[in-house]
Amino acid sequence: MQAYLIRRAITFAVTVWLAASLAFVTLLIIPGNPAQIILGIDASPSAIAAVERALGLDLPPAVRYARWLSDLLRFDLGTSLVYGVPVWSLIAERLRVTLPLTAMALALAIAVGVPLGLFAARRRGSAADLLATAFAQIGIATPSFWLGIFLILVFAVNLRWLPAGGFTPWSQSPGRAFMSLILPAVALGLARAASLTRIVRSAALEVLSADYIRTARAKGVPEGLLIRRHVLRNALISVATVVSMEVAQLLAGAIIVETVFTLPGLGTLVLNAVSNRDFPLVQGIVVCMACVILSLSLITDILYAYLDPRIRYS
């Protein structure tokens, strides 16, 4: 296990470096000048040149990359070119919205997808199975922005049960903050619930057709005990293997959902950073997202070995 963790740590560092380096190169290629964006279209060339010197944008790309890499090794993500504050503080502030939103969406996906997948597998070929399969297909095919608009029209505009958008800080009112995230979490988590339904159903069908399940049934083992002890455990293994990918897709989907619901989260921060060519902020967000996804992948592998005793890392 120790050798495995060392290999994963090396892979972790290399992957984060490659992701951030790719973001650095991409920002150099795409058109746009941060100094021009900061000063506006009416700024004089001399003023733009002065801002470029102040921000270090006049330096050769190789020098800027070396400085950025040196700062990254000291866990310093730099200062935002547009906001003028440390990148760490900006990301930490926006994560107060994005992390709860992602957690709520993931909880919804697991709470709906796992039971529904098991239910469909136990009733294979029935009307309930067809309905569950139809839900999975429709949920995967439905765009999150369309679902978000639909939820706003139904539950915010017509029924007035939940806010249509915006966010109340947790420090002011935790209850209102939670209410502000319900509709976005549903819009974000429904597609992932549909995906988990398909995965759990396939895994459960494979287990239910195994010889030892037929033997247990022949011996009179109650169906409920059979599902809990064997089928559910194997279904959770399938969920554990894809949870890191699900979180990655949730973080990507949060960009769209936060825009629809005007939430001040990491998704809207990414859009603003890219549109303003805020190099340090974009690179900092890429580094943080890569760290989160890779950490979850490592936790998933360890959990996978716990759920399936046949798996051993060496």
TIZANU-316744 format. One record per residue (C-alpha): residue number from 0; residue in one letter; x, y, z. Coordinates in Angstrom, 1 decimal. Layout:
<pt NUM A <X Y Z>>
...
END
This chain:
<pt 0 M <0.0 0.0 0.0>>
<pt 1 Q <2.9 2.4 0.8>>
<pt 2 A <4.4 1.9 -2.6>>
<pt 3 Y <1.0 2.4 -4.2>>
<pt 4 L <0.5 5.7 -2.3>>
<pt 5 I <3.9 6.9 -3.4>>
<pt 6 R <3.1 6.2 -7.0>>
<pt 7 R <-0.2 8.0 -6.7>>
<pt 8 A <1.4 11.0 -5.1>>
<pt 9 I <3.8 11.3 -8.0>>
<pt 10 T <1.0 10.9 -10.5>>
<pt 11 F <-1.0 13.5 -8.5>>
<pt 12 A <1.8 16.1 -8.7>>
<pt 13 V <2.5 15.4 -12.4>>
<pt 14 T <-1.2 15.6 -13.4>>
<pt 15 V <-1.7 18.9 -11.5>>
<pt 16 W <1.4 20.4 -13.2>>
<pt 17 L <0.2 19.2 -16.7>>
<pt 18 A <-3.3 20.6 -16.2>>
<pt 19 A <-2.1 24.0 -15.0>>
<pt 20 S <0.6 24.2 -17.7>>
<pt 21 L <-2.1 23.5 -20.3>>
<pt 22 A <-4.2 26.3 -18.9>>
<pt 23 F <-1.1 28.6 -19.1>>
<pt 24 V <-0.4 27.8 -22.7>>
<pt 25 T <-4.1 28.0 -23.7>>
<pt 26 L <-4.4 31.5 -22.2>>
<pt 27 L <-1.3 32.6 -24.1>>
<pt 28 I <-2.9 31.4 -27.4>>
<pt 29 I <-6.4 32.8 -27.1>>
<pt 30 P <-6.8 36.5 -28.1>>
<pt 31 G <-7.3 39.3 -25.6>>
<pt 32 N <-5.1 41.5 -23.4>>
<pt 33 P <-5.8 41.7 -19.7>>
<pt 34 A <-4.5 45.2 -19.5>>
<pt 35 Q <-6.8 46.3 -22.3>>
<pt 36 I <-9.8 44.7 -20.5>>
<pt 37 I <-8.9 46.3 -17.2>>
<pt 38 L <-8.5 49.8 -18.6>>
<pt 39 G <-11.3 49.7 -21.3>>
<pt 40 I <-11.4 50.1 -25.0>>
<pt 41 D <-10.6 53.9 -24.8>>
<pt 42 A <-7.3 53.4 -23.0>>
<pt 43 S <-4.2 54.8 -24.6>>
<pt 44 P <-1.3 52.6 -25.7>>
<pt 45 S <1.0 54.1 -23.1>>
<pt 46 A <-1.5 53.4 -20.3>>
<pt 47 I <-1.9 49.8 -21.5>>
<pt 48 A <1.9 49.4 -21.6>>
<pt 49 A <2.2 50.8 -18.1>>
<pt 50 V <-0.3 48.3 -16.7>>
<pt 51 E <1.4 45.4 -18.6>>
<pt 52 R <4.7 46.4 -16.9>>
<pt 53 A <3.0 46.6 -13.5>>
<pt 54 L <1.4 43.2 -13.9>>
<pt 55 G <4.4 41.5 -15.5>>
<pt 56 L <2.6 40.9 -18.8>>
<pt 57 D <5.4 42.4 -20.8>>
<pt 58 L <7.8 39.6 -19.8>>
<pt 59 P <8.6 36.7 -22.1>>
<pt 60 P <6.2 33.7 -21.7>>
<pt 61 A <9.1 31.5 -20.5>>
<pt 62 V <10.0 33.9 -17.7>>
<pt 63 R <6.3 34.2 -16.6>>
<pt 64 Y <5.9 30.5 -16.6>>
<pt 65 A <9.1 30.0 -14.5>>
<pt 66 R <7.8 32.5 -12.0>>
<pt 67 W <4.4 31.0 -11.9>>
<pt 68 L <5.9 27.5 -11.4>>
<pt 69 S <8.2 28.8 -8.6>>
<pt 70 D <5.2 30.4 -6.8>>
<pt 71 L <3.2 27.2 -7.2>>
<pt 72 L <5.9 25.1 -5.5>>
<pt 73 R <5.5 27.5 -2.6>>
<pt 74 F <1.7 27.0 -2.7>>
<pt 75 D <1.3 30.6 -3.8>>
<pt 76 L <-1.3 31.0 -6.6>>
<pt 77 G <-0.6 34.7 -7.1>>
<pt 78 T <-2.9 37.7 -7.2>>
<pt 79 S <-5.8 38.2 -9.5>>
<pt 80 L <-5.2 40.7 -12.3>>
<pt 81 V <-8.8 41.9 -12.3>>
<pt 82 Y <-9.8 41.7 -8.6>>
<pt 83 G <-6.5 42.6 -7.2>>
<pt 84 V <-6.7 40.1 -4.3>>
<pt 85 P <-5.0 36.8 -3.7>>
<pt 86 V <-6.3 34.0 -5.8>>
<pt 87 W <-6.6 31.7 -2.7>>
<pt 88 S <-9.0 34.1 -1.0>>
<pt 89 L <-11.2 34.4 -4.1>>
<pt 90 I <-11.4 30.6 -4.6>>
<pt 91 A <-12.1 30.0 -0.9>>
<pt 92 E <-14.9 32.6 -0.9>>
<pt 93 R <-16.6 31.0 -4.0>>
<pt 94 L <-16.2 27.5 -2.7>>
<pt 95 R <-18.6 28.3 0.1>>
<pt 96 V <-21.3 28.2 -2.6>>
<pt 97 T <-19.9 25.6 -5.1>>
<pt 98 L <-18.9 22.9 -2.5>>
<pt 99 P <-22.4 22.8 -0.8>>
<pt 100 L <-24.1 22.9 -4.2>>
<pt 101 T <-21.9 20.0 -5.5>>
<pt 102 A <-22.4 18.0 -2.2>>
<pt 103 M <-26.2 18.4 -2.4>>
<pt 104 A <-26.3 17.4 -6.0>>
<pt 105 L <-24.2 14.3 -5.4>>
<pt 106 A <-26.3 13.4 -2.4>>
<pt 107 L <-29.4 13.7 -4.5>>
<pt 108 A <-27.8 11.6 -7.3>>
<pt 109 I <-26.9 8.8 -4.8>>
<pt 110 A <-30.2 9.0 -2.9>>
<pt 111 V <-32.2 8.6 -6.2>>
<pt 112 G <-29.9 6.6 -8.4>>
<pt 113 V <-29.0 3.7 -6.1>>
<pt 114 P <-32.5 2.8 -4.9>>
<pt 115 L <-34.0 3.3 -8.3>>
<pt 116 G <-31.3 1.2 -10.0>>
<pt 117 L <-31.9 -1.6 -7.4>>
<pt 118 F <-35.6 -1.4 -7.8>>
<pt 119 A <-35.4 -1.6 -11.6>>
<pt 120 A <-33.0 -4.6 -11.4>>
<pt 121 R <-35.3 -6.6 -9.1>>
<pt 122 R <-38.2 -6.0 -11.5>>
<pt 123 R <-36.4 -6.6 -14.8>>
<pt 124 G <-38.7 -6.4 -17.8>>
<pt 125 S <-41.6 -5.0 -15.8>>
<pt 126 A <-43.3 -1.7 -16.3>>
<pt 127 A <-41.3 -0.3 -13.3>>
<pt 128 D <-38.1 -1.3 -15.0>>
<pt 129 L <-39.2 0.4 -18.2>>
<pt 130 L <-40.1 3.6 -16.3>>
<pt 131 A <-36.7 3.6 -14.5>>
<pt 132 T <-34.9 3.1 -17.8>>
<pt 133 A <-36.9 5.9 -19.4>>
<pt 134 F <-36.1 8.2 -16.5>>
<pt 135 A <-32.4 7.4 -16.9>>
<pt 136 Q <-32.5 8.1 -20.6>>
<pt 137 I <-34.5 11.4 -20.3>>
<pt 138 G <-32.4 12.6 -17.3>>
<pt 139 I <-29.1 12.1 -19.2>>
<pt 140 A <-30.4 13.7 -22.3>>
<pt 141 T <-32.0 16.8 -20.6>>
<pt 142 P <-29.6 19.8 -20.5>>
<pt 143 S <-29.1 21.2 -17.0>>
<pt 144 F <-29.7 24.8 -18.1>>
<pt 145 W <-33.1 23.8 -19.6>>
<pt 146 L <-34.0 21.9 -16.4>>
<pt 147 G <-32.9 24.9 -14.3>>
<pt 148 I <-35.2 27.3 -16.3>>
<pt 149 F <-38.1 24.8 -16.0>>
<pt 150 L <-37.6 24.5 -12.2>>
<pt 151 I <-37.5 28.3 -11.9>>
<pt 152 L <-40.8 28.7 -13.8>>
<pt 153 V <-42.6 26.0 -11.8>>
<pt 154 F <-41.3 26.3 -8.2>>
<pt 155 A <-40.2 30.0 -8.1>>
<pt 156 V <-42.4 31.9 -10.5>>
<pt 157 N <-45.7 29.9 -10.3>>
<pt 158 L <-45.7 28.2 -6.9>>
<pt 159 R <-43.3 30.7 -5.2>>
<pt 160 W <-41.9 28.0 -2.9>>
<pt 161 L <-38.2 28.6 -3.6>>
<pt 162 P <-36.1 31.6 -4.7>>
<pt 163 A <-35.5 31.9 -8.5>>
<pt 164 G <-31.9 32.9 -8.1>>
<pt 165 G <-29.3 34.7 -6.1>>
<pt 166 F <-27.6 33.6 -2.9>>
<pt 167 T <-27.9 34.6 0.8>>
<pt 168 P <-24.5 34.2 2.6>>
<pt 169 W <-24.3 31.4 5.1>>
<pt 170 S <-23.3 33.9 7.8>>
<pt 171 Q <-26.5 35.9 7.4>>
<pt 172 S <-29.1 33.1 7.2>>
<pt 173 P <-28.1 29.4 6.8>>
<pt 174 G <-31.7 28.5 6.1>>
<pt 175 R <-32.1 30.9 3.2>>
<pt 176 A <-28.7 29.9 1.9>>
<pt 177 F <-29.8 26.3 1.9>>
<pt 178 M <-33.1 27.2 0.2>>
<pt 179 S <-31.2 29.1 -2.5>>
<pt 180 L <-29.3 25.9 -3.4>>
<pt 181 I <-32.2 23.5 -3.6>>
<pt 182 L <-33.3 24.2 -7.2>>
<pt 183 P <-29.7 24.4 -8.5>>
<pt 184 A <-28.8 21.1 -6.8>>
<pt 185 V <-31.8 19.4 -8.4>>
<pt 186 A <-30.9 20.9 -11.8>>
<pt 187 L <-27.3 19.8 -11.4>>
<pt 188 G <-27.9 16.4 -9.8>>
<pt 189 L <-30.7 14.9 -11.9>>
<pt 190 A <-28.5 13.9 -14.8>>
<pt 191 R <-26.1 12.3 -12.4>>
<pt 192 A <-28.9 10.4 -10.7>>
<pt 193 A <-30.0 9.1 -14.1>>
<pt 194 S <-26.4 8.0 -14.8>>
<pt 195 L <-26.1 6.2 -11.5>>
<pt 196 T <-29.5 4.5 -12.1>>
<pt 197 R <-28.1 2.9 -15.2>>
<pt 198 I <-24.8 1.9 -13.5>>
<pt 199 V <-26.5 0.4 -10.4>>
<pt 200 R <-29.1 -1.4 -12.5>>
<pt 201 S <-26.4 -3.1 -14.6>>
<pt 202 A <-24.3 -4.0 -11.6>>
<pt 203 A <-27.3 -5.4 -9.7>>
<pt 204 L <-28.5 -7.5 -12.7>>
<pt 205 E <-25.0 -9.0 -12.9>>
<pt 206 V <-25.1 -10.0 -9.2>>
<pt 207 L <-28.6 -11.3 -9.3>>
<pt 208 S <-27.7 -13.6 -12.2>>
<pt 209 A <-24.7 -15.1 -10.3>>
<pt 210 D <-24.7 -18.7 -9.2>>
<pt 211 Y <-24.3 -18.0 -5.5>>
<pt 212 I <-27.4 -15.8 -5.5>>
<pt 213 R <-29.4 -18.6 -7.0>>
<pt 214 T <-28.0 -21.0 -4.4>>
<pt 215 A <-28.9 -18.6 -1.6>>
<pt 216 R <-32.5 -18.3 -2.9>>
<pt 217 A <-32.7 -22.1 -3.1>>
<pt 218 K <-31.7 -22.3 0.5>>
<pt 219 G <-34.5 -19.9 1.5>>
<pt 220 V <-32.5 -16.8 2.2>>
<pt 221 P <-35.0 -13.9 2.5>>
<pt 222 E <-35.0 -11.6 -0.5>>
<pt 223 G <-34.5 -8.5 1.6>>
<pt 224 L <-31.4 -9.9 3.3>>
<pt 225 L <-30.1 -11.1 -0.1>>
<pt 226 I <-30.4 -7.6 -1.5>>
<pt 227 R <-28.8 -5.8 1.5>>
<pt 228 R <-26.0 -8.2 2.0>>
<pt 229 H <-24.9 -9.0 -1.6>>
<pt 230 V <-26.6 -6.9 -4.2>>
<pt 231 L <-26.4 -3.5 -2.4>>
<pt 232 R <-22.7 -4.0 -1.5>>
<pt 233 N <-21.8 -4.7 -5.1>>
<pt 234 A <-23.9 -1.8 -6.3>>
<pt 235 L <-22.0 0.5 -3.9>>
<pt 236 I <-18.7 -0.8 -5.4>>
<pt 237 S <-20.0 0.4 -8.8>>
<pt 238 V <-20.9 3.8 -7.3>>
<pt 239 A <-17.5 4.1 -5.7>>
<pt 240 T <-15.7 3.5 -8.9>>
<pt 241 V <-17.5 6.4 -10.7>>
<pt 242 V <-17.9 8.9 -7.9>>
<pt 243 S <-14.8 10.9 -8.8>>
<pt 244 M <-15.9 11.1 -12.4>>
<pt 245 E <-19.4 12.2 -11.2>>
<pt 246 V <-17.9 14.9 -9.1>>
<pt 247 A <-15.8 16.1 -12.0>>
<pt 248 Q <-19.0 16.3 -14.1>>
<pt 249 L <-20.8 18.1 -11.3>>
<pt 250 L <-18.0 20.7 -11.1>>
<pt 251 A <-18.2 21.2 -14.9>>
<pt 252 G <-22.0 21.5 -14.8>>
<pt 253 A <-21.9 24.0 -12.0>>
<pt 254 I <-20.5 26.6 -14.4>>
<pt 255 I <-23.8 26.5 -16.3>>
<pt 256 V <-26.1 26.0 -13.3>>
<pt 257 E <-24.6 28.8 -11.4>>
<pt 258 T <-25.0 31.1 -14.4>>
<pt 259 V <-28.7 30.2 -14.7>>
<pt 260 F <-29.4 30.8 -11.0>>
<pt 261 T <-26.9 33.7 -10.7>>
<pt 262 L <-25.0 32.1 -7.9>>
<pt 263 P <-21.7 33.6 -6.8>>
<pt 264 G <-19.8 30.3 -7.0>>
<pt 265 L <-16.7 28.9 -8.6>>
<pt 266 G <-18.4 28.4 -12.0>>
<pt 267 T <-19.2 32.1 -12.5>>
<pt 268 L <-15.7 32.9 -11.3>>
<pt 269 V <-14.3 30.7 -14.0>>
<pt 270 L <-16.3 32.4 -16.7>>
<pt 271 N <-15.3 35.9 -15.4>>
<pt 272 A <-11.6 34.9 -15.2>>
<pt 273 V <-11.6 33.5 -18.7>>
<pt 274 S <-13.5 36.4 -20.3>>
<pt 275 N <-11.1 38.9 -18.5>>
<pt 276 R <-8.0 36.9 -19.4>>
<pt 277 D <-7.1 36.7 -15.7>>
<pt 278 F <-4.2 34.3 -16.0>>
<pt 279 P <-3.4 33.7 -12.3>>
<pt 280 L <-7.1 33.2 -11.4>>
<pt 281 V <-7.7 30.7 -14.2>>
<pt 282 Q <-4.6 28.8 -13.4>>
<pt 283 G <-5.4 28.8 -9.7>>
<pt 284 I <-8.9 27.4 -10.4>>
<pt 285 V <-7.5 24.7 -12.6>>
<pt 286 V <-5.0 23.7 -9.9>>
<pt 287 C <-7.7 23.6 -7.2>>
<pt 288 M <-10.2 21.6 -9.4>>
<pt 289 A <-7.4 19.1 -10.4>>
<pt 290 C <-6.5 18.6 -6.7>>
<pt 291 V <-10.1 18.0 -5.7>>
<pt 292 I <-10.8 15.5 -8.5>>
<pt 293 L <-7.5 13.6 -8.0>>
<pt 294 S <-8.0 13.5 -4.2>>
<pt 295 L <-11.5 12.1 -4.7>>
<pt 296 S <-10.0 9.5 -7.1>>
<pt 297 L <-7.5 8.4 -4.5>>
<pt 298 I <-10.2 8.1 -1.8>>
<pt 299 T <-12.4 6.2 -4.3>>
<pt 300 D <-9.6 3.6 -4.9>>
<pt 301 I <-9.1 3.1 -1.2>>
<pt 302 L <-12.8 2.8 -0.6>>
<pt 303 Y <-13.0 0.3 -3.5>>
<pt 304 A <-10.5 -1.9 -1.8>>
<pt 305 Y <-12.5 -1.7 1.5>>
<pt 306 L <-15.8 -2.6 -0.2>>
<pt 307 D <-14.2 -5.4 -2.3>>
<pt 308 P <-11.7 -7.5 -0.2>>
<pt 309 R <-10.4 -9.1 -3.4>>
<pt 310 I <-8.7 -5.8 -4.3>>
<pt 311 R <-5.3 -5.3 -2.9>>
<pt 312 Y <-2.8 -2.5 -3.7>>
<pt 313 S <0.9 -3.2 -3.5>>
END
